Amino acid sequence: MPTPKSRSTAPVRSPWYADGLRFECTQCGACCSGEPGYVFIDESETAAMAKELELSVAEFERKFTRPVGNQTSLIEYPDGDCIFLDPKSRHCLVYQARPIQCRTWPFWDSTLETPADWQDTCDVCPGAGSGQLYALDQIEIRRREKSV
């Protein structure tokens, strides 16, 4: 009879940010502007933003979204700014209903991969690296909500 394989007793490595990270949104709009990209949204996010703007889902989709493969993304201004970043105030026009991708910034896989990635984030986001200390479990909850 075969014997069961023993489980590895190697310790699980904690992420480099195990002691937590600081972040306090300054609402500067820097995370909503810059290089062109994608803000992927699902049906519930679409419905929430449509409701916030007092539009039907169909009208919202027609005005503010684009297909990207089998996903849906918000459209952008030609300079890469999010369509919901007010050009004058630099504030989000759908802040209370903003997508998960926006709500979880800056705790994304891509910004947390290495300390250098986090430093790059701190260099472009005045709220990253300062303000409230988020514990590892708080960071991980946000990071796992959506892979970015």
C-alpha positions as CSV (number, residue, x, y, z in Angstrom):
1,M,0.0,0.0,0.0
2,P,1.5,3.4,-0.9
3,T,2.2,5.8,1.9
4,P,0.7,9.2,1.8
5,K,3.1,12.0,0.7
6,S,4.2,14.1,3.6
7,R,3.3,17.8,3.4
8,S,6.0,20.3,3.1
9,T,6.9,21.9,6.4
10,A,8.7,24.7,4.8
11,P,7.5,28.0,6.3
12,V,5.2,30.1,4.1
13,R,7.0,33.3,3.1
14,S,5.3,36.5,4.1
15,P,5.1,39.2,1.4
16,W,7.6,42.0,1.6
17,Y,4.8,44.3,2.8
18,A,3.9,42.0,5.8
19,D,4.4,44.9,8.2
20,G,1.7,46.9,6.3
21,L,1.7,49.9,4.0
22,R,0.6,53.5,4.3
23,F,-2.0,55.1,2.0
24,E,-4.3,58.0,2.2
25,C,-6.2,59.1,-0.9
26,T,-5.6,62.8,-1.6
27,Q,-8.2,62.8,-4.4
28,C,-5.5,64.3,-6.7
29,G,-6.7,62.3,-9.7
30,A,-3.2,61.0,-10.6
31,C,-4.4,57.4,-10.6
32,C,-7.1,58.3,-13.0
33,S,-4.9,59.9,-15.6
34,G,-1.7,59.4,-17.6
35,E,-0.9,56.5,-19.9
36,P,-3.9,55.0,-21.7
37,G,-5.1,51.8,-20.2
38,Y,-8.2,49.9,-19.1
39,V,-10.7,50.1,-16.3
40,F,-12.5,46.8,-16.6
41,I,-16.1,46.7,-15.2
42,D,-18.7,44.1,-14.7
43,E,-22.5,44.3,-14.9
44,S,-23.0,45.3,-11.3
45,E,-20.4,48.1,-11.6
46,T,-22.0,49.3,-14.8
47,A,-25.5,49.3,-13.1
48,A,-24.1,51.2,-10.1
49,M,-22.5,53.9,-12.2
50,A,-25.5,54.2,-14.4
51,K,-27.7,54.7,-11.3
52,E,-25.2,57.3,-9.9
53,L,-25.5,59.3,-13.2
54,E,-29.3,58.7,-13.4
55,L,-28.9,56.9,-16.8
56,S,-30.3,53.6,-18.1
57,V,-27.7,50.8,-18.3
58,A,-28.0,50.8,-22.1
59,E,-27.4,54.6,-22.3
60,F,-24.4,54.3,-19.9
61,E,-22.9,51.5,-21.9
62,R,-23.3,53.4,-25.1
63,K,-21.8,56.7,-23.8
64,F,-19.0,55.4,-21.5
65,T,-17.8,51.9,-22.3
66,R,-16.0,50.0,-25.0
67,P,-15.5,46.3,-25.6
68,V,-12.0,44.9,-25.0
69,G,-12.0,41.2,-26.1
70,N,-14.7,39.6,-24.0
71,Q,-14.6,42.3,-21.3
72,T,-15.9,45.8,-21.0
73,S,-13.8,48.9,-20.1
74,L,-14.6,52.5,-19.4
75,I,-13.6,54.8,-22.2
76,E,-10.9,57.5,-21.8
77,Y,-10.2,61.0,-23.0
78,P,-7.6,61.1,-25.8
79,D,-4.9,62.0,-23.2
80,G,-5.5,58.8,-21.2
81,D,-7.6,60.4,-18.5
82,C,-10.6,58.4,-17.2
83,I,-13.9,59.6,-18.7
84,F,-15.1,60.2,-15.2
85,L,-12.2,62.4,-14.1
86,D,-13.5,65.9,-14.1
87,P,-11.0,68.0,-16.1
88,K,-11.4,71.0,-13.9
89,S,-11.8,69.7,-10.3
90,R,-9.7,66.5,-11.0
91,H,-12.3,64.6,-8.9
92,C,-14.2,61.5,-9.9
93,L,-17.7,62.1,-11.1
94,V,-18.9,58.6,-10.0
95,Y,-16.8,58.3,-6.8
96,Q,-19.5,56.7,-4.7
97,A,-20.1,54.1,-7.4
98,R,-16.5,53.8,-8.7
99,P,-15.4,50.3,-10.0
100,I,-13.6,47.8,-7.8
101,Q,-10.4,48.4,-9.8
102,C,-10.5,52.1,-8.6
103,R,-11.6,51.3,-5.1
104,T,-8.7,48.9,-4.5
105,W,-5.9,51.3,-5.7
106,P,-3.0,51.2,-4.8
107,F,-3.2,47.6,-3.5
108,W,-2.9,45.9,-6.9
109,D,-0.8,42.9,-7.7
110,S,1.2,45.1,-10.1
111,T,2.0,47.7,-7.5
112,L,2.9,45.2,-4.7
113,E,5.0,42.7,-6.6
114,T,8.3,44.2,-5.3
115,P,9.4,47.1,-3.1
116,A,10.6,48.8,-6.3
117,D,7.1,48.6,-7.8
118,W,5.6,50.1,-4.6
119,Q,8.2,52.9,-4.7
120,D,7.2,53.6,-8.3
121,T,3.6,53.9,-7.1
122,C,4.7,56.2,-4.3
123,D,6.6,58.4,-6.9
124,V,3.4,59.0,-8.9
125,C,0.7,58.9,-6.1
126,P,1.1,61.5,-3.3
127,G,-1.1,59.4,-1.0
128,A,0.9,56.1,-1.4
129,G,3.5,55.7,1.4
130,S,1.8,58.2,3.7
131,G,-1.3,58.4,5.9
132,Q,-3.2,55.5,7.3
133,L,-1.3,52.3,7.9
134,Y,-3.0,49.3,6.3
135,A,-2.3,45.9,7.9
136,L,-1.4,42.9,5.8
137,D,-4.9,41.4,6.0
138,Q,-6.5,44.7,4.9
139,I,-4.1,44.9,1.9
140,E,-4.7,41.3,0.9
141,I,-8.5,41.8,1.0
142,R,-8.2,44.6,-1.5
143,R,-5.5,43.0,-3.6
144,R,-7.6,39.8,-4.0
145,E,-10.8,41.7,-5.0
146,K,-9.5,42.1,-8.6
147,S,-6.3,41.2,-10.3
148,V,-4.7,44.3,-11.7
